[in-house]
Amino acid sequence: MTLLAQLADIVGAANVLTHDDPATDLTAWEQDWRRRVKGTALAVVRPGSTDEVAAVVQACAAAGTALVPQGGNTGLVAGSTPDTSGTQVVLSLARMNAIRAIDGDNLTVTVEAGCVLQVLQEAAEKAGYLFPLSLAAEGSCTIGGNLASNAGGTQVVRYGNARDLCLGLEVVTAGGEVWNGLTGLRKDNTGYDLRNLFVGSEGTLGVITAATMKLYPQPAARLTAWAAVPSLGHAVTLLGLAHRHLGAGLTGFEVMGQFALSLVGKHMPQLRVPFLGDEGVPYCVLLENSDSESEEHARAQFERLLETAFEDGCVTDAVVAENLAQAHQLWHVRENIPLAQAEEGLNVKHDISVPVSRIPDFVATTDRLLQDAFPGIRLVNFGHLGDGNLHYNVQAPESGDTRAFLRDHEHAINELVYRSVADFDGSFSAEHGVGGLKVCTLAQYESPVALEMMRAVKRALDPQNLMNPGRMLAA
């Protein structure tokens, strides 16, 4: 029996998609979200249960066929698409989307890997709780993918990355065995932390099929403010003030450069961008305060914070959302920066992290190096200043052939930025992962000792190198 026939027996013929059917278009599974990479799959297999995943993995392991686990395929580093060989099986977890249980007393939810993040957010809210992971792709990304890439988002400053929200996992190993680690325990010191080994492994060690995640009480109030700051250094000062005045209530702290905001104003004119084009406002900050007491308490905290910030000169102007609709409008501006940048044309994306205290010097130094080396480039700088993560992107010059610019200069731009990141004790990948696009970068900037430990783990858990090969680690 052929492998495809075995897979059809396991998951049903309707859930094994191949190019043999001319009516079937596999582009959604074979092309990455940024349309940078397009592969060719032997098949797209869509199991409906953990047992089916295990059987699929066993069949592929026996045949020596590589597997590419895939969630919502919204990643930005080409980590969940097949190569061009036509020999790899894409394992889509989309059908495994159930919310298995909500345990209110334990403040946990157990959910399958294919559950869309927004669906989980809404289910938690309906039950009276908060699931705080939030990112731009939440309407299509999945929990399994969030965990496999250790997703970050806009509330890391308060709740941490996906890793910090995860208490337990269910995983199908590379040999097709099922590890049921769906504990809801917050304390468990029984051996190596296998959960954290699989979180962030990008499907290279096994297939996450379900997870037990933390829930939180809904805040009594949530207030949002948009502040104009005269420099990045003043933004860092404002962050320190926000920590002191708001404490654990500080749930979001985003910074946006004026050019990034100008792209939103240009391509999304229906969105009102505060302080757009104002002189002396090179950056704006979007900050959120979630309060457990009351809206009055939250607003009083905000007022004291902004009063101090004005006195210290780190804020020159500010608006506070009067209601939830206004807050959503402010967040829409921030979330539409990547879309506006895409409308402007091709660009080089960087997802970097630097110690918060060093961000102003990093940006000043790297801006200067880039502008000297590549005259006419435009810098789109925005991101999660609260946790030190910037999306430090380079837009091609306004005139000229943008495709030719990227073809000729993207590698050199990346090299310059990543060298500068290393000089400032940072990381070239803050929340997007390594995937297929940054394999060589990891090999260049990670220490030989760390790389060998990673390879040892990979050899031990995936001796045939069939789990998402070519991702994260070079062969």
C-alpha positions in Angstrom: 0.0 0.0 0.0 1.4 3.4 -0.9 1.9 6.1 1.8 -0.9 8.2 0.3 -3.3 5.3 0.5 -2.2 4.7 4.2 -2.8 8.3 5.0 -6.3 8.2 3.4 -7.1 5.2 5.5 -6.1 7.0 8.6 -7.8 10.4 8.1 -10.3 9.8 5.3 -9.7 10.3 1.6 -11.3 13.8 1.7 -8.7 14.9 4.2 -5.7 14.0 2.0 -5.2 16.8 -0.6 -2.8 16.3 -3.5 -2.0 17.9 -6.8 -3.4 14.8 -8.6 -6.9 16.5 -8.4 -6.8 19.4 -10.8 -9.7 21.1 -8.9 -7.6 21.2 -5.7 -5.5 24.3 -5.1 -2.9 23.8 -2.4 -1.5 27.4 -2.5 -2.9 28.2 1.0 -0.8 25.5 2.5 2.3 25.7 0.2 2.9 29.5 0.3 4.0 31.5 3.3 2.0 34.5 4.5 4.5 37.0 3.2 4.6 35.3 -0.2 8.3 35.0 0.0 8.4 31.2 -0.3 6.3 28.7 -2.2 6.9 25.0 -2.0 5.3 21.9 -3.4 3.8 19.3 -1.0 3.4 15.6 -1.6 0.1 16.0 0.2 -1.8 18.1 2.7 -3.1 15.8 5.4 -5.8 17.0 7.8 -6.2 14.7 10.9 -9.1 15.2 13.2 -7.7 13.7 16.4 -4.5 13.2 18.3 -4.7 9.4 17.5 -4.9 10.3 13.8 -1.9 12.6 14.1 0.0 9.8 15.8 -0.9 7.3 13.1 0.1 9.8 10.4 3.4 10.4 12.0 4.0 6.7 12.3 3.2 6.1 8.7 5.5 8.9 7.5 8.3 7.7 9.8 8.1 4.2 8.4 8.2 5.6 4.8 11.0 8.1 5.6 8.8 11.0 4.6 9.3 14.4 6.1 6.4 16.2 7.9 5.8 19.9 8.0 3.3 20.7 10.9 1.1 23.7 10.1 -1.4 25.8 12.0 -2.8 29.0 10.5 0.3 29.5 8.3 0.6 33.1 9.4 4.3 33.0 10.4 6.7 35.5 9.0 9.9 33.4 8.7 8.8 30.7 6.3 8.7 28.0 9.0 5.5 26.1 8.1 5.6 25.6 4.4 7.1 22.6 2.4 10.2 22.7 0.3 10.1 22.4 -3.5 10.9 18.7 -3.6 7.3 17.5 -3.7 8.2 14.9 -1.2 7.1 16.5 2.1 3.7 16.0 3.8 2.1 19.2 5.3 0.3 18.2 8.5 -2.5 20.7 8.9 -4.0 20.8 12.5 -6.9 23.0 11.4 -9.6 20.3 12.0 -8.4 19.9 15.6 -9.9 23.1 16.9 -12.0 22.1 20.0 -11.9 23.8 23.3 -11.8 20.7 25.5 -12.4 22.2 28.9 -12.4 25.5 30.9 -11.5 25.1 34.6 -12.6 28.3 36.3 -11.4 27.3 39.7 -7.9 26.5 38.3 -8.0 29.4 35.9 -7.1 27.2 32.9 -8.4 26.2 29.5 -7.4 23.1 27.6 -7.6 23.6 23.9 -6.6 21.8 20.7 -3.8 23.0 18.6 -5.9 24.1 15.6 -8.1 26.4 17.6 -7.9 30.0 16.2 -6.6 32.4 18.8 -9.5 34.8 18.5 -12.0 31.9 19.1 -10.1 31.1 22.3 -10.2 34.7 23.4 -13.9 34.9 22.8 -14.7 31.6 24.5 -12.7 32.8 27.6 -14.5 36.1 27.6 -17.9 34.4 27.3 -17.0 32.3 30.4 -16.0 35.5 32.3 -12.2 35.2 31.9 -9.4 36.8 30.0 -7.0 34.9 27.7 -4.4 37.7 27.2 -2.4 36.6 24.2 -3.1 39.2 21.5 -1.5 39.8 18.1 -2.4 41.1 14.7 -3.0 37.7 13.1 -5.3 36.5 15.9 -8.2 36.0 13.5 -6.3 33.3 11.7 -3.3 32.1 13.7 -3.8 29.0 15.9 -2.8 28.1 19.4 -0.5 25.3 18.2 1.4 27.7 15.9 1.5 30.3 18.7 3.2 27.8 21.0 5.4 26.3 18.3 6.8 29.8 17.6 6.5 31.1 21.2 4.4 34.1 19.9 4.6 37.4 21.7 2.2 40.2 20.8 1.0 43.4 22.5 0.6 42.3 26.1 3.9 40.6 26.8 4.9 43.4 29.2 2.2 42.1 31.6 1.5 38.5 30.7 4.6 37.2 28.9 5.0 35.3 25.7 3.0 32.2 24.7 5.5 30.1 26.7 4.6 32.0 29.9 0.9 31.3 29.4 1.3 27.5 28.9 1.0 25.0 31.7 0.9 21.8 29.8 1.1 20.2 26.4 0.0 17.1 24.5 2.6 16.2 21.9 3.0 13.5 19.2 6.7 12.7 19.1 8.7 12.1 15.9 8.2 8.4 16.5 4.4 8.7 16.6 4.1 8.3 20.4 1.7 10.5 22.4 3.0 12.4 25.4 0.1 13.6 27.5 1.5 16.4 29.6 -1.8 18.4 29.8 -1.3 19.3 33.5 -2.9 22.3 34.9 -0.2 22.5 37.6 1.7 25.7 38.3 4.3 23.7 40.3 5.7 20.5 39.0 9.4 19.7 39.5 9.5 16.2 38.2 12.4 16.0 35.8 13.3 18.0 32.7 10.8 20.7 31.6 9.6 18.9 28.4 6.9 21.5 27.9 9.3 24.3 27.4 11.4 22.1 25.1 8.6 21.9 22.6 7.3 25.5 23.0 9.3 27.5 20.5 10.7 24.5 18.7 8.8 25.4 15.5 7.6 21.8 14.8 11.2 20.4 14.6 10.9 18.1 17.6 7.3 16.9 17.5 3.7 18.0 16.9 1.8 20.0 19.5 -1.8 18.7 19.4 -3.3 20.4 22.5 -2.3 22.7 25.4 -3.5 23.7 28.8 -3.2 27.5 29.0 -3.6 30.1 31.8 -6.7 32.2 32.2 -7.0 35.5 34.1 -9.9 37.4 35.7 -11.4 40.0 33.4 -10.1 43.5 34.4 -12.6 45.8 35.9 -11.5 48.6 33.6 -9.2 49.0 30.6 -7.9 52.4 29.6 -5.8 53.4 26.6 -3.7 56.5 26.0 -1.8 57.8 23.0 1.2 60.0 23.9 3.5 62.2 21.9 7.2 61.9 23.0 10.1 64.0 21.8 12.6 61.1 21.4 13.0 57.4 22.0 14.9 58.2 25.2 11.8 60.0 26.5 9.7 57.0 25.5 12.0 54.8 27.7 11.6 57.3 30.5 7.8 57.2 30.1 8.0 53.4 30.3 9.8 53.6 33.7 7.2 56.1 34.9 4.4 53.8 33.7 5.8 50.8 35.6 6.0 52.9 38.8 2.5 54.4 38.5 0.6 51.5 37.0 2.5 48.5 38.3 1.0 45.2 37.1 -1.8 47.3 35.5 0.5 48.2 32.6 -0.5 45.7 29.9 0.6 47.4 26.7 3.4 49.8 25.8 3.9 50.3 22.0 6.2 52.8 20.3 5.6 54.0 16.7 7.9 56.2 14.6 6.4 59.2 12.8 7.2 57.7 9.3 5.5 54.4 10.2 2.4 56.4 11.3 2.6 58.5 8.1 2.1 55.3 6.1 -1.1 54.6 7.9 -2.3 58.1 7.3 -1.4 57.7 3.6 -2.9 54.3 2.9 -5.6 54.1 5.5 -7.0 57.7 5.5 -10.2 56.5 7.2 -8.1 56.0 10.4 -7.4 59.1 12.5 -3.7 59.2 13.5 -3.1 61.4 16.5 -0.3 64.0 16.2 0.4 62.9 12.6 3.0 65.3 11.1 3.3 67.4 14.3 6.7 69.0 14.6 8.8 67.8 17.5 6.9 64.4 17.6 9.3 61.8 16.1 7.6 59.1 18.1 4.3 58.3 19.7 3.5 55.8 22.4 0.3 53.7 22.8 -0.1 52.5 26.4 -2.8 50.5 28.1 -3.8 50.2 31.8 -5.9 47.3 32.9 -7.2 47.8 36.4 -8.7 45.3 38.8 -10.5 47.9 40.9 -12.6 50.3 38.8 -12.5 52.7 35.9 -12.3 55.6 38.3 -9.2 54.2 39.9 -7.6 53.4 36.5 -8.3 56.9 35.2 -6.8 58.5 38.3 -3.7 56.4 37.9 -3.5 57.5 34.2 -3.9 61.1 35.2 -1.1 61.0 37.8 1.2 59.2 35.3 0.6 61.8 32.5 0.9 64.7 34.9 4.3 63.4 36.0 5.3 62.7 32.4 4.4 66.3 31.3 6.3 67.7 34.3 9.4 65.6 33.4 9.2 66.6 29.7 8.9 63.1 28.4 5.4 63.7 27.0 4.5 66.8 25.0 0.8 65.9 24.3 -1.6 63.0 25.0 -5.1 61.8 24.4 -6.9 59.3 26.6 -9.6 57.1 25.0 -13.0 58.1 26.5 -14.6 54.7 25.7 -13.9 51.3 24.3 -14.6 52.3 20.7 -12.0 55.1 20.9 -9.5 52.6 22.4 -10.1 50.2 19.5 -9.5 53.1 17.0 -6.2 53.8 18.6 -5.2 50.1 18.5 -6.3 49.9 14.9 -3.8 52.5 13.9 -1.0 50.6 15.6 -2.1 47.2 14.1 -2.4 48.6 10.6 1.3 49.7 10.4 2.4 46.4 8.8 -0.5 46.5 6.3 0.3 50.2 5.4 3.9 49.3 4.9 3.0 46.5 2.6 0.8 49.0 0.6 3.8 51.3 0.3 5.9 48.6 -1.3 8.6 46.0 -0.7 10.6 46.2 2.5 13.1 44.4 4.6 11.6 43.2 7.9 13.5 42.8 11.1 12.1 41.4 14.4 14.7 42.3 16.9 15.1 42.7 20.6 17.5 44.9 22.6 17.7 45.7 26.3 15.1 48.5 26.8 17.8 50.8 28.3 19.9 50.5 25.1 17.2 50.9 22.5 17.7 54.7 22.0 21.4 54.3 21.3 20.8 51.2 19.1 18.3 53.0 16.9 20.5 56.2 16.6 23.6 54.1 15.7 21.8 51.8 13.3 19.8 54.5 11.6 23.0 56.4 10.9 24.8 53.3 9.6 21.9 52.3 7.3 21.4 55.8 5.9 25.1 56.2 5.2 25.3 52.8 3.4 22.0 53.0 1.5 21.0 56.5 0.7 17.3 57.2 0.3 16.1 54.3 2.5 13.1 54.9 4.8 13.1 53.5 8.3 9.8 52.0 9.6 10.4 51.6 13.3 7.6 50.4 15.6 6.9 47.7 18.1 6.7 46.5 21.7 9.0 48.9 23.5 7.7 47.6 26.9 9.5 44.3 26.3 12.4 45.5 24.2 11.0 44.2 20.8 11.2 46.4 17.8 10.0 45.8 14.3 12.8 47.7 12.8 12.0 47.6 9.1 13.7 49.2 6.0 11.6 50.5 3.2 13.2 50.9 -0.2 13.7 54.4 -1.5 10.6 56.1 -2.7 11.7 56.3 -6.3 13.3 53.5 -8.3 12.9 49.8 -8.8 12.0 48.4 -5.3 12.4 44.8 -6.4 15.9 45.5 -7.7 16.7 47.3 -4.5 15.8 44.4 -2.4 17.5 41.9 -4.7 20.7 43.9 -4.6 20.7 45.1 -1.0 18.5 42.9 1.3 21.4 40.6 2.4 23.7 43.5 3.2 20.9 45.4 5.1 20.3 42.3 7.2 24.0 41.8 7.9 24.3 45.5 9.0 21.3 45.3 11.3 22.1 42.0 12.8 25.7 43.0 13.5 24.4 46.1 15.3 21.9 44.1 17.3 24.7 41.8 18.4 26.8 44.8 19.4 24.0 46.0 21.6 23.5 42.5 23.2 20.3 41.9 21.5 18.6 39.1 19.5 17.9 39.0 15.8 14.6 37.2 16.4 12.4 38.5 19.2 9.0 36.8 18.5 8.9 35.6 14.9 11.3 32.7 15.3 14.0 31.3 13.0 11.9 29.3 10.5 13.6 28.8 7.1 14.6 32.4 6.5 17.0 32.8 9.4 18.7 29.4 9.6 22.0 30.8 8.5 21.6 33.8 10.8 21.2 31.5 13.8 24.3 29.6 12.8 26.2 32.8 12.6 25.2 34.5 15.8 24.4 31.7 18.2 27.3 30.3 20.2 28.8 27.0 19.1 28.1 25.5 22.5 24.4 26.4 22.2 24.1 25.2 18.6 25.6 21.8 19.5 23.2 21.4 22.5 20.3 22.2 20.1 21.6 19.7 17.6 21.9 17.1 20.3 18.3 17.6 21.3 17.2 17.4 17.6 19.2 14.1 17.1 17.7 12.6 20.3 14.1 13.4 19.6 14.1 13.3 15.8 16.8 10.9 14.7 15.5 10.6 11.2 15.3 14.4 10.8 11.8 14.1 9.5 10.1 16.8 11.6 10.1 20.1 9.7 13.7 19.5 8.3 15.7 22.6 7.3 14.0 24.8 9.8 15.8 26.5 12.7 18.9 24.3 12.5 21.1 23.8 9.4 21.5 20.1 8.4 
